[in-house]
């Protein structure tokens, strides 16, 4: 194009008006009729009659809605995107890393060796049973042999 620099924006505006001008004129004429039927029909709404907007109907469409009596406003959005659980994954990764470190350096095995006698001792404890007549013949003392825990 051999247009001067100041005429180029005017040419762009002219092209835009040539393309969208007829649509804007038709929309203006439809809105001046105060009829929403063609606009709603163009947006996929099934409108079978003229939706003529008179002054009272138009004012009800433009007023601010009020909550009914006894209703409560909830600011929680049920359709909001769910939060991603990245914090939980970071904590789980740190915990597994610490567990792997402890396993690699033998801390878990040492802890197991220290807790094994305690756990076995609690499992082998039996409730006190009164002496039977057979135990009375051997001098009144019951001989009870406890199993020693084996440590590997």
Secondary structure, 3 states (H helix, E strand, C coil): CCCCHHHHHHHHHHHHHHHHHHHHHHHHHHHHCCECHHHHHHCCCCCCCCCECCHHHHHHHHCCCCCCCCCCCCCCCCCCCCCCCHHHHHHHHHHHHHHHHHHHCCHHHHHHHHHHHHHHHHHHCCCCCCCCHHHHCCCCCCCCCCCCCCCC
